[in-house]
Amino acid sequence: MIDRPALPGVFAPLYHRVTRDPSSEGARVIVDFAVAILAGAEFDLSRIDRLRDSRDAELCAALFDFCFTVGLTEDERQAALTALSPYAEMHAAGTRH
């Protein structure tokens, strides 16, 4: 098991959700949304509206709420980005798996 810092707030259940089924559409949207927030990038919010599992949409809403009400230290932001980056890269255009 990789030794990594504990993930803050909603990032822990989010990470567990993604690792449980990383190739699902829900996991893809969750990871893309989280990485966009962490990196300050654009994200098409309509992708969240189209999620079939309401629990995935609830995770996205909880992530948004956490990041914009509680916030992250730079170390927490980096830890979350490091933990989620392999899953974001897994779905990047041109990646084969």
C-alpha positions in Angstrom: 0.0 0.0 0.0 1.3 3.5 -0.9 2.1 5.7 2.1 0.3 9.0 1.5 -0.9 11.8 3.7 -4.5 11.5 4.9 -6.9 13.3 2.6 -8.9 16.2 4.0 -12.7 16.2 4.5 -14.8 14.9 1.6 -11.7 13.9 -0.3 -11.4 10.7 1.7 -14.8 9.2 0.8 -14.4 10.7 -2.8 -11.1 8.8 -3.2 -12.6 5.6 -1.9 -15.6 5.9 -4.3 -13.2 6.4 -7.2 -10.9 3.5 -6.3 -13.9 1.2 -5.9 -14.9 1.5 -9.6 -12.3 3.7 -11.3 -13.5 3.0 -14.9 -17.1 4.0 -14.3 -18.6 7.2 -15.8 -19.4 8.4 -12.3 -15.8 8.0 -11.2 -14.6 9.8 -14.3 -16.9 12.8 -13.7 -16.0 12.9 -10.0 -12.2 12.8 -10.7 -12.4 15.4 -13.5 -14.5 17.7 -11.3 -12.2 17.3 -8.3 -9.0 17.8 -10.4 -10.5 20.9 -12.1 -11.3 22.4 -8.7 -7.8 21.6 -7.3 -6.1 22.9 -10.4 -8.3 25.9 -10.9 -9.4 24.7 -14.3 -12.8 24.9 -16.1 -15.3 22.1 -15.8 -18.7 21.6 -17.6 -21.1 21.3 -14.6 -23.8 19.7 -16.9 -21.7 16.5 -16.7 -22.7 16.3 -13.0 -26.4 16.7 -13.9 -26.2 13.8 -16.2 -24.8 11.4 -13.6 -27.0 8.3 -13.2 -26.1 7.7 -9.5 -27.4 10.5 -7.3 -24.7 9.5 -4.7 -22.0 10.6 -7.2 -23.7 13.9 -7.8 -24.0 14.3 -4.0 -20.2 13.7 -3.7 -19.6 16.4 -6.3 -21.9 18.8 -4.3 -20.1 18.0 -1.1 -16.7 18.5 -2.7 -17.8 21.9 -4.0 -19.2 22.9 -0.6 -16.1 21.7 1.3 -13.6 23.5 -1.0 -15.5 26.8 -1.0 -16.5 26.9 2.6 -13.8 25.1 4.5 -11.0 25.3 2.0 -7.7 23.5 1.7 -4.1 24.3 2.7 -1.6 24.0 0.0 -0.3 20.7 1.4 -3.9 19.3 1.5 -4.5 20.5 -2.1 -1.3 18.9 -3.3 -2.1 15.6 -1.4 -5.6 15.4 -3.0 -4.2 16.3 -6.4 -1.5 13.6 -6.1 -4.0 11.0 -5.0 -6.4 11.7 -7.8 -4.0 12.4 -10.7 -3.5 8.7 -11.6 -7.2 8.3 -12.1 -7.4 11.5 -14.2 -4.6 10.3 -16.3 -6.2 6.9 -16.7 -9.0 8.6 -18.7 -7.0 11.2 -20.5 -7.3 11.3 -24.3 -4.9 8.9 -25.9 -4.3 6.8 -22.8 -4.6 3.1 -23.3 -5.4 0.7 -20.4 
